[in-house]
Amino acid sequence: MTFSPALEARFAKLLTIYPTGRQRSAVVPMLLYAQDEVGCVNQEVVEEVARRCGVSALQVDEVIGYYSMLHRKPLGKFHVQVCTNIACQAVGAEELWEHACESLKLKNKQVSADGLISLEEVECMGACSWAPAIQINYDFHHFVTNGEFDKLIASLRDGNYGKNAS
């Protein structure tokens, strides 16, 4: 499998930063970077990362099974994650999750028909002090209300997401 020149360079650098014989430590970052480029961690990505890191495809599959941020199916252009762990739950995350499902017409781990948005319920984002929290791709949003959620989704749909960030 061939990746973009930028990703090939990133992979090459990753393999040099770990001590000799420890290239398996590059499995998780390689999977994350490949997922960003390819759209998911498909079998071809699994086999390529395994080959480059000197581990078996089964070992890479085990890593994918453990980490919830790795996905075998393509995500939407914007992957919306809603935390429903205890701290977020205590301040309305369940209602926010239900609102997200209803307004997007999606269930957990589904992608909109146009491929723009995917939705996922997650356990913890480490943002307990700013609950309820959501994440859109790599951007965190704290103290999210249903109204703020709707505004964020509207900005995704109209192409203005992130343009007014300070």
TIFI-797059 format. One record per residue (C-alpha): residue number from 1; x, y, z. Coordinates in nm, 3 decimals. Layout:
% TIFI-797059
<site><vexza>NUM</vexza><x>X</x><y>Y</y><z>Z</z></site>
...
***
This chain:
% TIFI-797059
<site><vexza>1</vexza><x>0.000</x><y>0.000</y><z>0.000</z></site>
<site><vexza>2</vexza><x>0.124</x><y>0.346</y><z>-0.086</z></site>
<site><vexza>3</vexza><x>0.033</x><y>0.652</y><z>0.114</z></site>
<site><vexza>4</vexza><x>0.081</x><y>1.019</y><z>0.031</z></site>
<site><vexza>5</vexza><x>0.441</x><y>1.142</y><z>0.030</z></site>
<site><vexza>6</vexza><x>0.372</x><y>1.340</y><z>0.349</z></site>
<site><vexza>7</vexza><x>0.243</x><y>1.032</y><z>0.530</z></site>
<site><vexza>8</vexza><x>0.527</x><y>0.816</y><z>0.397</z></site>
<site><vexza>9</vexza><x>0.772</x><y>1.071</y><z>0.544</z></site>
<site><vexza>10</vexza><x>0.586</x><y>1.075</y><z>0.874</z></site>
<site><vexza>11</vexza><x>0.594</x><y>0.693</y><z>0.892</z></site>
<site><vexza>12</vexza><x>0.967</x><y>0.687</y><z>0.812</z></site>
<site><vexza>13</vexza><x>1.035</x><y>0.938</y><z>1.091</z></site>
<site><vexza>14</vexza><x>0.817</x><y>0.743</y><z>1.337</z></site>
<site><vexza>15</vexza><x>1.019</x><y>0.429</y><z>1.281</z></site>
<site><vexza>16</vexza><x>1.342</x><y>0.613</y><z>1.368</z></site>
<site><vexza>17</vexza><x>1.233</x><y>0.761</y><z>1.701</z></site>
<site><vexza>18</vexza><x>1.190</x><y>0.428</y><z>1.880</z></site>
<site><vexza>19</vexza><x>1.489</x><y>0.221</y><z>1.996</z></site>
<site><vexza>20</vexza><x>1.603</x><y>-0.061</y><z>1.769</z></site>
<site><vexza>21</vexza><x>1.368</x><y>-0.354</y><z>1.804</z></site>
<site><vexza>22</vexza><x>1.085</x><y>-0.138</y><z>1.942</z></site>
<site><vexza>23</vexza><x>0.924</x><y>-0.028</y><z>1.615</z></site>
<site><vexza>24</vexza><x>0.602</x><y>-0.192</y><z>1.735</z></site>
<site><vexza>25</vexza><x>0.559</x><y>0.122</y><z>1.945</z></site>
<site><vexza>26</vexza><x>0.474</x><y>0.304</y><z>1.622</z></site>
<site><vexza>27</vexza><x>0.161</x><y>0.092</y><z>1.560</z></site>
<site><vexza>28</vexza><x>-0.092</x><y>0.326</y><z>1.725</z></site>
<site><vexza>29</vexza><x>0.034</x><y>0.653</y><z>1.574</z></site>
<site><vexza>30</vexza><x>0.067</x><y>0.489</y><z>1.232</z></site>
<site><vexza>31</vexza><x>-0.289</x><y>0.360</y><z>1.252</z></site>
<site><vexza>32</vexza><x>-0.421</x><y>0.703</y><z>1.352</z></site>
<site><vexza>33</vexza><x>-0.234</x><y>0.882</y><z>1.073</z></site>
<site><vexza>34</vexza><x>-0.337</x><y>0.619</y><z>0.816</z></site>
<site><vexza>35</vexza><x>-0.698</x><y>0.640</y><z>0.931</z></site>
<site><vexza>36</vexza><x>-0.694</x><y>1.016</y><z>0.879</z></site>
<site><vexza>37</vexza><x>-0.568</x><y>0.972</y><z>0.524</z></site>
<site><vexza>38</vexza><x>-0.758</x><y>0.660</y><z>0.415</z></site>
<site><vexza>39</vexza><x>-1.079</x><y>0.724</y><z>0.609</z></site>
<site><vexza>40</vexza><x>-1.071</x><y>0.406</y><z>0.816</z></site>
<site><vexza>41</vexza><x>-0.842</x><y>0.122</y><z>0.920</z></site>
<site><vexza>42</vexza><x>-0.913</x><y>-0.135</y><z>0.652</z></site>
<site><vexza>43</vexza><x>-0.738</x><y>-0.470</y><z>0.612</z></site>
<site><vexza>44</vexza><x>-0.484</x><y>-0.326</y><z>0.371</z></site>
<site><vexza>45</vexza><x>-0.385</x><y>-0.063</y><z>0.631</z></site>
<site><vexza>46</vexza><x>-0.362</x><y>-0.334</y><z>0.899</z></site>
<site><vexza>47</vexza><x>-0.127</x><y>-0.545</y><z>0.690</z></site>
<site><vexza>48</vexza><x>0.088</x><y>-0.249</y><z>0.587</z></site>
<site><vexza>49</vexza><x>0.129</x><y>-0.118</y><z>0.941</z></site>
<site><vexza>50</vexza><x>0.207</x><y>-0.471</y><z>1.063</z></site>
<site><vexza>51</vexza><x>0.474</x><y>-0.512</y><z>0.795</z></site>
<site><vexza>52</vexza><x>0.635</x><y>-0.177</y><z>0.869</z></site>
<site><vexza>53</vexza><x>0.636</x><y>-0.229</y><z>1.246</z></site>
<site><vexza>54</vexza><x>0.749</x><y>-0.591</y><z>1.238</z></site>
<site><vexza>55</vexza><x>0.442</x><y>-0.735</y><z>1.407</z></site>
<site><vexza>56</vexza><x>0.165</x><y>-0.967</y><z>1.292</z></site>
<site><vexza>57</vexza><x>-0.162</x><y>-0.847</y><z>1.144</z></site>
<site><vexza>58</vexza><x>-0.333</x><y>-1.017</y><z>1.439</z></site>
<site><vexza>59</vexza><x>-0.139</x><y>-0.798</y><z>1.681</z></site>
<site><vexza>60</vexza><x>-0.249</x><y>-0.488</y><z>1.489</z></site>
<site><vexza>61</vexza><x>-0.609</x><y>-0.615</y><z>1.492</z></site>
<site><vexza>62</vexza><x>-0.587</x><y>-0.653</y><z>1.870</z></site>
<site><vexza>63</vexza><x>-0.475</x><y>-0.289</y><z>1.900</z></site>
<site><vexza>64</vexza><x>-0.769</x><y>-0.177</y><z>1.684</z></site>
<site><vexza>65</vexza><x>-1.008</x><y>-0.376</y><z>1.901</z></site>
<site><vexza>66</vexza><x>-0.877</x><y>-0.207</y><z>2.214</z></site>
<site><vexza>67</vexza><x>-0.874</x><y>0.158</y><z>2.106</z></site>
<site><vexza>68</vexza><x>-1.214</x><y>0.311</y><z>2.037</z></site>
<site><vexza>69</vexza><x>-1.065</x><y>0.593</y><z>1.830</z></site>
<site><vexza>70</vexza><x>-0.969</x><y>0.347</y><z>1.557</z></site>
<site><vexza>71</vexza><x>-1.246</x><y>0.266</y><z>1.311</z></site>
<site><vexza>72</vexza><x>-1.281</x><y>-0.014</y><z>1.058</z></site>
<site><vexza>73</vexza><x>-1.559</x><y>0.161</y><z>0.867</z></site>
<site><vexza>74</vexza><x>-1.531</x><y>0.504</y><z>0.708</z></site>
<site><vexza>75</vexza><x>-1.637</x><y>0.797</y><z>0.925</z></site>
<site><vexza>76</vexza><x>-1.809</x><y>1.111</y><z>0.814</z></site>
<site><vexza>77</vexza><x>-1.602</x><y>1.410</y><z>0.708</z></site>
<site><vexza>78</vexza><x>-1.693</x><y>1.539</y><z>1.053</z></site>
<site><vexza>79</vexza><x>-1.691</x><y>1.276</y><z>1.326</z></site>
<site><vexza>80</vexza><x>-1.903</x><y>1.395</y><z>1.620</z></site>
<site><vexza>81</vexza><x>-1.840</x><y>1.222</y><z>1.951</z></site>
<site><vexza>82</vexza><x>-2.063</x><y>1.284</y><z>2.252</z></site>
<site><vexza>83</vexza><x>-1.930</x><y>1.188</y><z>2.596</z></site>
<site><vexza>84</vexza><x>-2.187</x><y>1.019</y><z>2.818</z></site>
<site><vexza>85</vexza><x>-1.961</x><y>0.913</y><z>3.103</z></site>
<site><vexza>86</vexza><x>-2.059</x><y>0.990</y><z>3.463</z></site>
<site><vexza>87</vexza><x>-1.940</x><y>1.352</y><z>3.488</z></site>
<site><vexza>88</vexza><x>-2.102</x><y>1.449</y><z>3.159</z></site>
<site><vexza>89</vexza><x>-2.408</x><y>1.242</y><z>3.245</z></site>
<site><vexza>90</vexza><x>-2.452</x><y>1.433</y><z>3.570</z></site>
<site><vexza>91</vexza><x>-2.497</x><y>1.759</y><z>3.378</z></site>
<site><vexza>92</vexza><x>-2.717</x><y>1.651</y><z>3.090</z></site>
<site><vexza>93</vexza><x>-2.511</x><y>1.437</y><z>2.850</z></site>
<site><vexza>94</vexza><x>-2.784</x><y>1.175</y><z>2.813</z></site>
<site><vexza>95</vexza><x>-3.026</x><y>1.443</y><z>2.697</z></site>
<site><vexza>96</vexza><x>-2.756</x><y>1.587</y><z>2.468</z></site>
<site><vexza>97</vexza><x>-2.693</x><y>1.241</y><z>2.322</z></site>
<site><vexza>98</vexza><x>-3.066</x><y>1.186</y><z>2.259</z></site>
<site><vexza>99</vexza><x>-3.087</x><y>1.531</y><z>2.101</z></site>
<site><vexza>100</vexza><x>-2.787</x><y>1.455</y><z>1.879</z></site>
<site><vexza>101</vexza><x>-2.939</x><y>1.125</y><z>1.762</z></site>
<site><vexza>102</vexza><x>-3.276</x><y>1.285</y><z>1.694</z></site>
<site><vexza>103</vexza><x>-3.149</x><y>1.597</y><z>1.521</z></site>
<site><vexza>104</vexza><x>-2.897</x><y>1.411</y><z>1.305</z></site>
<site><vexza>105</vexza><x>-3.129</x><y>1.114</y><z>1.245</z></site>
<site><vexza>106</vexza><x>-2.835</x><y>0.887</y><z>1.329</z></site>
<site><vexza>107</vexza><x>-2.766</x><y>0.615</y><z>1.582</z></site>
<site><vexza>108</vexza><x>-2.435</x><y>0.529</y><z>1.742</z></site>
<site><vexza>109</vexza><x>-2.156</x><y>0.477</y><z>1.488</z></site>
<site><vexza>110</vexza><x>-2.371</x><y>0.569</y><z>1.189</z></site>
<site><vexza>111</vexza><x>-2.279</x><y>0.804</y><z>0.905</z></site>
<site><vexza>112</vexza><x>-2.515</x><y>1.045</y><z>0.733</z></site>
<site><vexza>113</vexza><x>-2.620</x><y>0.951</y><z>0.379</z></site>
<site><vexza>114</vexza><x>-2.412</x><y>1.236</y><z>0.236</z></site>
<site><vexza>115</vexza><x>-2.103</x><y>1.121</y><z>0.428</z></site>
<site><vexza>116</vexza><x>-2.069</x><y>1.457</y><z>0.599</z></site>
<site><vexza>117</vexza><x>-2.134</x><y>1.359</y><z>0.963</z></site>
<site><vexza>118</vexza><x>-2.082</x><y>1.048</y><z>1.171</z></site>
<site><vexza>119</vexza><x>-2.198</x><y>1.015</y><z>1.530</z></site>
<site><vexza>120</vexza><x>-2.054</x><y>0.818</y><z>1.819</z></site>
<site><vexza>121</vexza><x>-2.127</x><y>0.789</y><z>2.189</z></site>
<site><vexza>122</vexza><x>-1.800</x><y>0.771</y><z>2.383</z></site>
<site><vexza>123</vexza><x>-1.713</x><y>0.688</y><z>2.740</z></site>
<site><vexza>124</vexza><x>-1.471</x><y>0.959</y><z>2.842</z></site>
<site><vexza>125</vexza><x>-1.285</x><y>1.247</y><z>2.681</z></site>
<site><vexza>126</vexza><x>-1.102</x><y>1.353</y><z>2.993</z></site>
<site><vexza>127</vexza><x>-1.299</x><y>1.677</y><z>3.000</z></site>
<site><vexza>128</vexza><x>-1.496</x><y>1.613</y><z>3.319</z></site>
<site><vexza>129</vexza><x>-1.451</x><y>1.969</y><z>3.447</z></site>
<site><vexza>130</vexza><x>-1.608</x><y>2.108</y><z>3.130</z></site>
<site><vexza>131</vexza><x>-1.900</x><y>1.869</y><z>3.094</z></site>
<site><vexza>132</vexza><x>-2.096</x><y>1.797</y><z>2.891</z></site>
<site><vexza>133</vexza><x>-1.830</x><y>1.768</y><z>2.622</z></site>
<site><vexza>134</vexza><x>-1.826</x><y>1.672</y><z>2.257</z></site>
<site><vexza>135</vexza><x>-1.546</x><y>1.631</y><z>2.010</z></site>
<site><vexza>136</vexza><x>-1.566</x><y>1.703</y><z>1.637</z></site>
<site><vexza>137</vexza><x>-1.271</x><y>1.540</y><z>1.466</z></site>
<site><vexza>138</vexza><x>-0.988</x><y>1.666</y><z>1.688</z></site>
<site><vexza>139</vexza><x>-1.165</x><y>1.975</y><z>1.825</z></site>
<site><vexza>140</vexza><x>-1.315</x><y>1.971</y><z>2.175</z></site>
<site><vexza>141</vexza><x>-1.627</x><y>2.165</y><z>2.272</z></site>
<site><vexza>142</vexza><x>-1.716</x><y>2.210</y><z>2.638</z></site>
<site><vexza>143</vexza><x>-2.033</x><y>2.291</y><z>2.834</z></site>
<site><vexza>144</vexza><x>-2.235</x><y>2.197</y><z>2.523</z></site>
<site><vexza>145</vexza><x>-2.609</x><y>2.261</y><z>2.533</z></site>
<site><vexza>146</vexza><x>-2.862</x><y>2.134</y><z>2.279</z></site>
<site><vexza>147</vexza><x>-2.869</x><y>2.481</y><z>2.124</z></site>
<site><vexza>148</vexza><x>-2.491</x><y>2.500</y><z>2.098</z></site>
<site><vexza>149</vexza><x>-2.488</x><y>2.153</y><z>1.947</z></site>
<site><vexza>150</vexza><x>-2.736</x><y>2.266</y><z>1.682</z></site>
<site><vexza>151</vexza><x>-2.519</x><y>2.570</y><z>1.600</z></site>
<site><vexza>152</vexza><x>-2.211</x><y>2.352</y><z>1.563</z></site>
<site><vexza>153</vexza><x>-2.393</x><y>2.110</y><z>1.332</z></site>
<site><vexza>154</vexza><x>-2.527</x><y>2.402</y><z>1.125</z></site>
<site><vexza>155</vexza><x>-2.170</x><y>2.531</y><z>1.087</z></site>
<site><vexza>156</vexza><x>-2.058</x><y>2.187</y><z>0.966</z></site>
<site><vexza>157</vexza><x>-2.335</x><y>2.177</y><z>0.709</z></site>
<site><vexza>158</vexza><x>-2.285</x><y>2.531</y><z>0.579</z></site>
<site><vexza>159</vexza><x>-1.906</x><y>2.503</y><z>0.559</z></site>
<site><vexza>160</vexza><x>-1.834</x><y>2.759</y><z>0.830</z></site>
<site><vexza>161</vexza><x>-1.709</x><y>2.522</y><z>1.101</z></site>
<site><vexza>162</vexza><x>-1.398</x><y>2.657</y><z>1.268</z></site>
<site><vexza>163</vexza><x>-1.391</x><y>2.979</y><z>1.068</z></site>
<site><vexza>164</vexza><x>-1.498</x><y>3.194</y><z>1.364</z></site>
<site><vexza>165</vexza><x>-1.273</x><y>3.024</y><z>1.619</z></site>
<site><vexza>166</vexza><x>-1.061</x><y>3.253</y><z>1.828</z></site>
***
